[in-house]
Amino acid sequence: FPNPTSSTITVELPYTGNGNYYLTDISGKVIQQNSIENNVNSFNIDVNDIANGTYLLAIEINGNVSTSKVVIVR
């Protein structure tokens, strides 16, 4: 992934399917969201324009949700 990160988060998915990701701050405000296309095993999230801090990354694919803590430090 790397975590902490300074510019890009690389997400590797355990399975494929249609879905979405949501990057939220600790208060729950959605900072960034996008769709995940079917048959994608990994993707990158650009966080260059996001302030330093701790965020939650929620990945929803085929109704299954996984959440991870992400730290952005520059």
All heavy atoms as an XYZ file, in Angstrom:
566
protein
N       0.845     -1.176      0.000
C       0.000      0.000      0.000
C       0.866      1.205      0.000
O       0.704      1.826     -0.556
C      -0.794     -0.209      1.195
C      -2.071      0.214      1.545
C      -3.179     -0.304      0.952
C      -2.231      1.138      2.538
C      -4.406      0.025      1.348
C      -3.457      1.483      2.943
C      -4.538      0.929      2.346
N       1.830      1.809      0.174
C       2.498      1.941      1.488
C       1.667      2.735      2.496
O       0.868      3.558      2.104
C       3.768      2.698      1.164
C       3.429      3.528     -0.013
C       2.449      2.702     -0.792
N       1.927      2.491      3.747
C       1.198      3.207      4.774
C       2.149      3.454      5.940
O       2.599      2.497      6.542
C       0.001      2.373      5.221
C      -1.035      3.162      5.974
O      -0.972      4.377      6.021
N      -1.973      2.459      6.569
N       2.545      4.675      6.255
C       2.009      5.921      5.707
C       2.455      6.164      4.263
O       3.409      5.573      3.797
C       2.552      7.003      6.624
C       3.760      6.420      7.258
C       3.538      4.927      7.282
N       1.740      7.061      3.599
C       2.040      7.406      2.217
C       2.165      8.910      2.081
O       1.699      9.654      2.946
C       0.962      6.861      1.261
O       1.392      7.061     -0.075
C      -0.373      7.549      1.473
N       2.774      9.340      0.982
C       2.894     10.776      0.731
C       2.221     11.206     -0.568
O       1.895     12.367     -0.731
C       4.368     11.192      0.697
O       5.041     10.498     -0.335
N       1.998     10.254     -1.495
C       1.431     10.672     -2.782
C       0.437      9.689     -3.394
O      -0.541     10.101     -3.990
C       2.548     10.938     -3.786
O       3.293      9.754     -3.999
N       0.685      8.388     -3.277
C      -0.164      7.408     -3.949
C      -0.405      6.209     -3.037
O       0.516      5.728     -2.384
C       0.496      6.910     -5.251
O       0.760      8.030     -6.090
C      -0.397      5.940     -5.990
N      -1.649      5.749     -3.034
C      -2.004      4.512     -2.342
C      -2.228      3.462     -3.417
O      -2.999      3.678     -4.348
C      -3.295      4.668     -1.527
C      -3.154      5.773     -0.492
C      -3.692      3.352     -0.890
C      -4.479      6.169      0.141
N      -1.558      2.335     -3.309
C      -1.792      1.216     -4.218
C      -2.634      0.182     -3.482
O      -2.253     -0.290     -2.414
C      -0.472      0.584     -4.676
O       0.299      1.577     -5.358
C      -0.719     -0.595     -5.610
N      -3.785     -0.138     -4.055
C      -4.717     -1.076     -3.437
C      -4.718     -2.363     -4.249
O      -4.940     -2.333     -5.455
C      -6.142     -0.492     -3.391
C      -7.114     -1.489     -2.777
C      -6.156      0.826     -2.633
N      -4.428     -3.483     -3.599
C      -4.501     -4.792     -4.245
C      -5.736     -5.502     -3.713
O      -5.921     -5.624     -2.506
C      -3.239     -5.591     -3.964
C      -2.021     -4.949     -4.599
C      -0.760     -5.775     -4.440
O      -0.877     -6.981     -4.115
O       0.312     -5.217     -4.641
N      -6.571     -5.938     -4.624
C      -7.851     -6.545     -4.257
C      -7.743     -8.062     -4.177
O      -7.126     -8.678     -5.044
C      -8.913     -6.156     -5.286
C      -9.117     -4.653     -5.473
C     -10.029     -4.389     -6.649
C      -9.681     -4.050     -4.203
N      -8.372     -8.681     -3.168
C      -8.335    -10.145     -3.053
C      -9.249    -10.833     -4.067
O      -9.102    -12.001     -4.340
C      -8.810    -10.404     -1.631
C      -9.646     -9.217     -1.301
C      -9.038     -8.057     -2.056
N     -10.208    -10.098     -4.606
C     -11.131    -10.629     -5.615
C     -11.623     -9.467     -6.469
O     -11.458     -8.303     -6.110
C     -12.313    -11.374     -4.970
C     -12.974    -10.622     -3.852
C     -13.994     -9.710     -4.099
C     -12.576    -10.817     -2.531
C     -14.592     -9.005     -3.075
C     -13.175    -10.120     -1.501
C     -14.182     -9.213     -1.775
O     -14.768     -8.527     -0.767
N     -12.202     -9.783     -7.618
C     -12.654     -8.748     -8.531
C     -14.168     -8.624     -8.496
O     -14.874     -9.500     -8.026
C     -12.209     -9.046     -9.976
O     -12.799    -10.281    -10.388
C     -10.701     -9.125    -10.085
N     -14.636     -7.518     -9.006
C     -16.070     -7.258     -9.072
C     -16.314     -5.770     -9.169
O     -15.394     -4.965     -9.034
N     -17.532     -5.397     -9.427
C     -17.884     -3.985     -9.472
C     -18.010     -3.449     -8.058
O     -18.499     -4.137     -7.166
C     -19.202     -3.784    -10.221
C     -19.073     -4.111    -11.692
O     -18.089     -3.767    -12.335
N     -20.055     -4.788    -12.225
N     -17.569     -2.206     -7.868
C     -17.673     -1.629     -6.539
C     -17.258     -0.181     -6.514
O     -17.181      0.489     -7.547
N     -16.983      0.293     -5.324
C     -16.591      1.683     -5.092
C     -15.577      1.729     -3.962
O     -15.516      0.832     -3.132
C     -17.806      2.525     -4.684
C     -18.850      2.570     -5.753
O     -18.663      3.190     -6.782
N     -19.961      1.884     -5.516
N     -14.806      2.829     -3.937
C     -13.993      3.096     -2.755
C     -14.329      4.478     -2.235
O     -14.764      5.348     -2.986
C     -12.489      2.948     -3.036
C     -11.860      4.090     -3.797
C     -11.482      5.269     -3.150
C     -11.613      3.989     -5.152
C     -10.900      6.314     -3.851
C     -11.021      5.024     -5.846
C     -10.673      6.181     -5.192
O     -10.101      7.216     -5.882
N     -14.162      4.643     -0.931
C     -14.437      5.904     -0.263
C     -13.281      6.197      0.682
O     -12.954      5.369      1.526
C     -15.729      5.823      0.557
C     -16.922      5.389     -0.254
C     -17.246      4.045     -0.379
C     -17.709      6.329     -0.906
C     -18.329      3.643     -1.130
C     -18.804      5.925     -1.669
C     -19.102      4.590     -1.782
O     -20.170      4.182     -2.530
N     -12.666      7.361      0.531
C     -11.632      7.820      1.451
C     -12.279      8.898      2.305
O     -12.742      9.913      1.783
C     -10.434      8.369      0.682
C      -9.217      8.743      1.511
C      -8.618      7.502      2.179
C      -8.175      9.431      0.661
N     -12.370      8.641      3.618
C     -13.039      9.577      4.516
C     -12.081     10.055      5.596
O     -11.117      9.354      5.947
C     -14.258      8.927      5.195
O     -13.818      7.831      6.005
C     -15.265      8.428      4.176
N     -12.355     11.247      6.121
C     -11.567     11.687      7.266
C     -12.137     11.022      8.516
O     -13.129     10.283      8.457
C     -11.509     13.213      7.355
C     -12.850     13.880      7.612
O     -13.812     13.187      7.996
O     -12.938     15.110      7.422
N     -11.529     11.293      9.645
C     -11.915     10.621     10.880
C     -13.361     10.951     11.282
O     -14.051     10.135     11.884
C     -10.929     10.978     12.017
C      -9.565     10.371     11.707
C     -11.406     10.493     13.368
C      -9.567      8.868     11.567
N     -13.847     12.140     10.894
C     -15.218     12.514     11.239
C     -16.253     11.863     10.326
O     -17.450     11.974     10.563
C     -15.380     14.038     11.201
O     -15.353     14.504      9.860
N     -15.786     11.187      9.254
C     -16.703     10.509      8.342
C     -16.984     11.268      7.061
O     -17.716     10.783      6.205
N     -16.409     12.461      6.917
C     -16.602     13.250      5.694
C     -15.879     12.573      4.531
O     -14.682     12.254      4.630
C     -16.070     14.663      5.886
C     -16.193     15.525      4.651
C     -15.617     16.897      4.884
C     -15.636     17.696      3.597
N     -14.900     18.960      3.753
N     -16.595     12.351      3.425
C     -15.985     11.719      2.246
C     -15.065     12.727      1.570
O     -15.493     13.795      1.147
C     -17.059     11.209      1.263
C     -16.400     10.647      0.010
C     -17.927     10.150      1.924
N     -13.778     12.377      1.477
C     -12.768     13.232      0.862
C     -12.612     12.888     -0.614
O     -12.409     13.767     -1.450
C     -11.408     13.064      1.583
C     -11.558     13.343      3.073
C     -10.339     13.923      0.945
C     -12.022     14.731      3.428
N     -12.699     11.598     -0.926
C     -12.543     11.140     -2.311
C     -13.330      9.842     -2.470
O     -13.361      9.021     -1.556
C     -11.061     10.918     -2.616
C     -10.758     10.659     -4.062
C      -9.265     10.498     -4.301
O      -8.832      9.418     -4.657
N      -8.494     11.542     -4.076
N     -13.954      9.675     -3.630
C     -14.637      8.423     -3.931
C     -14.572      8.182     -5.425
O     -14.421      9.107     -6.210
C     -16.087      8.441     -3.446
C     -16.997      9.373     -4.223
C     -18.398      9.358     -3.661
O     -18.587      9.505     -2.461
N     -19.379      9.203     -4.526
N     -14.660      6.911     -5.795
C     -14.628      6.548     -7.204
C     -15.121      5.113     -7.339
O     -15.188      4.374     -6.355
C     -13.218      6.684     -7.776
C     -13.230      7.009     -9.253
O     -14.172      6.701     -9.958
N     -12.160      7.636     -9.719
N     -15.436      4.735     -8.563
C     -15.884      3.368     -8.806
C     -14.692      2.460     -9.071
O     -13.616      2.919     -9.460
C     -16.858      3.330     -9.982
O     -16.231      3.788    -11.149
N     -14.907      1.169     -8.863
C     -13.911      0.142     -9.151
C     -14.510     -0.733    -10.240
O     -15.606     -1.274    -10.069
C     -13.595     -0.703     -7.902
C     -13.075      0.182     -6.776
C     -12.593     -1.804     -8.247
C     -12.995     -0.524     -5.444
N     -13.809     -0.839    -11.339
C     -14.317     -1.620    -12.464
C     -14.130     -3.116    -12.235
O     -13.210     -3.541    -11.536
C     -13.610     -1.207    -13.751
C     -13.891      0.228    -14.162
C     -13.178      0.604    -15.435
O     -12.842     -0.292    -16.226
O     -12.963      1.803    -15.634
N     -14.993     -3.898    -12.827
C     -14.904     -5.349    -12.762
C     -13.596     -5.811    -13.409
O     -13.088     -5.157    -14.310
C     -16.104     -5.977    -13.475
C     -16.315     -7.421    -13.091
O     -15.746     -7.909    -12.128
N     -17.141     -8.093    -13.844
N     -13.054     -6.905    -12.951
C     -11.824     -7.513    -13.480
C     -10.571     -6.684    -13.221
O      -9.583     -6.811    -13.925
C     -11.951     -7.824    -14.983
C     -13.039     -8.836    -15.253
O     -13.236     -9.764    -14.474
N     -13.760     -8.645    -16.334
N     -10.597     -5.828    -12.199
C      -9.420     -5.065    -11.800
C      -8.854     -5.714    -10.544
O      -9.573     -5.916     -9.567
C      -9.786     -3.585    -11.529
C      -8.624     -2.843    -10.914
C     -10.227     -2.916    -12.814
N      -7.561     -6.062    -10.569
C      -6.926     -6.695     -9.408
C      -6.252     -5.684     -8.484
O      -6.009     -5.976     -7.319
C      -5.890     -7.720     -9.859
C      -6.534     -8.902    -10.544
O      -7.607     -9.332    -10.165
N      -5.887     -9.420    -11.569
N      -5.909     -4.513     -9.034
C      -5.295     -3.470     -8.220
C      -5.553     -2.122     -8.880
O      -5.847     -2.038    -10.069
C      -3.795     -3.709     -8.054
O      -3.128     -3.569     -9.283
N      -5.432     -1.058     -8.070
C      -5.576      0.296     -8.597
C      -4.840      1.258     -7.677
O      -4.505      0.912     -6.536
C      -7.052      0.684     -8.763
C      -7.840      0.697     -7.482
C      -8.004      1.869     -6.761
C      -8.436     -0.457     -7.008
C      -8.745      1.880     -5.587
C      -9.179     -0.461     -5.842
C      -9.331      0.716     -5.132
N      -4.577      2.457     -8.180
C      -3.880      3.495     -7.422
C      -4.832      4.626     -7.080
O      -5.711      4.968     -7.874
C      -2.706      4.057     -8.218
C      -1.614      3.040     -8.434
O      -1.337      2.237     -7.543
N      -0.998      3.054     -9.587
N      -4.627      5.219     -5.915
C      -5.377      6.397     -5.494
C      -4.371      7.523     -5.280
O      -3.452      7.399     -4.467
C      -6.151      6.135     -4.187
C      -7.115      4.963     -4.366
C      -6.888      7.393     -3.752
C      -7.782      4.520     -3.073
N      -4.536      8.606     -6.013
C      -3.663      9.785     -5.891
C      -4.122     10.613     -4.693
O      -5.282     11.038     -4.638
C      -3.740     10.606     -7.172
C      -2.850     11.833     -7.162
O      -2.217     12.123     -6.127
O      -2.798     12.511     -8.195
N      -3.238     10.829     -3.723
C      -3.583     11.605     -2.537
C      -2.729     12.876     -2.427
O      -2.643     13.466     -1.356
C      -3.466     10.753     -1.246
C      -4.476      9.620     -1.259
C      -2.063     10.211     -1.051
N      -2.139     13.312     -3.544
C      -1.294     14.509     -3.538
C      -2.029     15.756     -3.070
O      -1.425     16.638     -2.476
C      -0.694     14.756     -4.925
C       0.497     13.875     -5.184
O       1.421     13.825     -4.387
N       0.465     13.152     -6.291
N      -3.325     15.859     -3.343
C      -4.085     17.058     -2.990
C      -4.811     16.936     -1.659
O      -5.642     17.776     -1.329
C      -5.102     17.363     -4.099
C      -4.436     17.714     -5.420
O      -3.297     18.226     -5.394
O      -5.039     17.465     -6.469
N      -4.503     15.901     -0.902
C      -5.168     15.680      0.376
C      -4.195     16.023      1.509
O      -3.019     15.652      1.464
C      -5.660     14.221      0.478
C      -6.687     13.965     -0.640
C      -6.261     13.939      1.840
C      -7.145     12.542     -0.737
N      -4.687     16.717      2.512
C      -3.859     17.175      3.629
C      -3.320     16.012      4.449
O      -3.906     14.919      4.477
C      -4.673     18.100      4.527
N      -2.198     16.256      5.128
C      -1.654     15.268      6.057
C      -2.718     14.887      7.074
O      -3.528     15.714      7.481
C      -0.462     15.849      6.817
C       0.761     16.019      5.950
O       0.797     15.585      4.816
N       1.764     16.684      6.486
N      -2.702     13.636      7.483
C      -3.644     13.205      8.505
C      -3.956     11.728      8.408
O      -3.371     10.995      7.608
N      -4.905     11.308      9.225
C      -5.349      9.922      9.263
C      -6.725      9.836      8.614
O      -7.613     10.633      8.924
C      -5.413      9.419     10.711
O      -4.106      9.544     11.294
C      -5.853      7.960     10.767
N      -6.888      8.873      7.735
C      -8.119      8.704      6.970
C      -8.538      7.237      7.009
O      -7.748      6.370      7.362
C      -7.895      9.131      5.507
C      -7.525     10.586      5.377
C      -6.198     11.001      5.471
C      -8.506     11.549      5.184
C      -5.860     12.345      5.371
C      -8.176     12.892      5.078
C      -6.855     13.281      5.177
O      -6.527     14.612      5.077
N      -9.762      6.979      6.622
C     -10.256      5.612      6.484
C     -10.559      5.350      5.018
O     -11.205      6.161      4.358
C     -11.515      5.398      7.320
C     -11.331      5.530      8.825
C     -12.680      5.397      9.525
C     -10.364      4.484      9.346
N     -10.078      4.225      4.516
C     -10.334      3.803      3.143
C     -11.295      2.620      3.196
O     -10.958      1.563      3.722
C      -9.037      3.401      2.441
C      -9.193      2.833      1.033
C      -9.806      3.866      0.096
C      -7.845      2.355      0.503
N     -12.503      2.830      2.682
C     -13.502      1.761      2.620
C     -13.619      1.302      1.178
O     -13.780      2.112      0.271
C     -14.849      2.253      3.130
N     -13.507     -0.003      0.971
C     -13.626     -0.601     -0.355
C     -14.828     -1.519     -0.331
O     -14.903     -2.430      0.506
C     -12.350     -1.364     -0.728
C     -11.163     -0.405     -0.765
C     -12.527     -2.070     -2.067
C      -9.840     -1.075     -0.910
N     -15.779     -1.263     -1.232
C     -16.992     -2.062     -1.329
C     -17.021     -2.740     -2.688
O     -16.972     -2.079     -3.723
C     -18.227     -1.169     -1.156
C     -19.548     -1.897     -1.262
C     -20.074     -1.973     -2.684
O     -19.963     -0.984     -3.423
O     -20.574     -3.042     -3.056
N     -17.017     -4.064     -2.685
C     -17.081     -4.848     -3.924
C     -18.120     -5.938     -3.743
O     -18.041     -6.713     -2.783
C     -15.718     -5.463     -4.290
C     -14.693     -4.366     -4.545
C     -15.847     -6.358     -5.521
C     -13.310     -4.875     -4.840
N     -19.071     -5.983     -4.646
C     -20.127     -7.008     -4.626
C     -20.804     -7.117     -3.257
O     -21.097     -8.202     -2.782
C     -19.571     -8.373     -5.041
C     -19.036     -8.378     -6.447
O     -19.480     -7.623     -7.304
N     -18.058     -9.227     -6.707
N     -21.009     -5.978     -2.600
C     -21.687     -5.967     -1.307
C     -20.798     -6.219     -0.111
O     -21.245     -6.087      1.021
N     -19.527     -6.584     -0.314
C     -18.585     -6.801      0.786
C     -17.783     -5.519      1.012
O     -17.289     -4.924      0.063
C     -17.622     -7.940      0.454
C     -18.346     -9.254      0.285
O     -19.153     -9.626      1.122
N     -18.079     -9.938     -0.809
N     -17.649     -5.113      2.274
C     -16.943     -3.881      2.609
C     -15.732     -4.193      3.466
O     -15.818     -4.953      4.436
C     -17.863     -2.886      3.353
C     -17.105     -1.619      3.704
C     -19.092     -2.560      2.519
N     -14.595     -3.598      3.099
C     -13.361     -3.715      3.874
C     -12.867     -2.303      4.151
O     -12.855     -1.459      3.255
C     -12.320     -4.498      3.074
O     -11.092     -4.503      3.736
N     -12.456     -2.043      5.389
C     -12.005     -0.706      5.777
C     -10.600     -0.785      6.351
O     -10.297     -1.683      7.137
C     -12.958     -0.094      6.822
O     -14.289     -0.093      6.290
C     -12.558      1.331      7.155
N      -9.751      0.176      5.938
C      -8.382      0.247      6.432
C      -8.046      1.683      6.797
O      -8.550      2.625      6.188
C      -7.383     -0.214      5.371
O      -7.631     -1.530      4.990
N      -7.168      1.838      7.776
C      -6.681      3.163      8.143
C      -5.535      3.540      7.205
O      -4.664      2.721      6.912
C      -6.211      3.170      9.595
C      -5.738      4.530     10.065
C      -5.510      4.567     11.568
C      -4.284      3.776     11.931
N      -3.867      3.988     13.322
N      -5.534      4.796      6.750
C      -4.500      5.322      5.866
C      -3.928      6.583      6.510
O      -4.691      7.442      6.937
C      -5.063      5.663      4.473
C      -4.006      6.316      3.607
C      -5.620      4.429      3.796
N      -2.605      6.692      6.556
C      -1.953      7.883      7.098
C      -1.210      8.575      5.960
O      -0.425      7.941      5.248
C      -0.978      7.518      8.234
C      -0.279      8.763      8.760
C      -1.712      6.802      9.362
N      -1.474      9.872      5.791
C      -0.804     10.676      4.780
C       0.172     11.603      5.485
O      -0.221     12.365      6.382
C      -1.802     11.477      3.933
C      -2.750     10.525      3.207
C      -1.067     12.381      2.944
C      -3.877     11.207      2.477
N       1.454     11.509      5.113
C       2.518     12.310      5.742
C       3.434     12.810      4.633
O       3.833     12.045      3.752
C       3.338     11.473      6.741
C       4.459     12.284      7.335
C       2.451     10.884      7.818
N       3.781     14.077      4.697
C       4.748     14.641      3.738
C       5.889     15.292      4.457
O       5.833     15.726      5.522
C       4.070     15.655      2.820
C       3.143     14.953      1.877
C       2.566     15.902      0.842
N       1.495     15.217      0.181
C       0.270     15.091      0.669
N      -0.056     15.622      1.803
N      -0.644     14.433      0.011
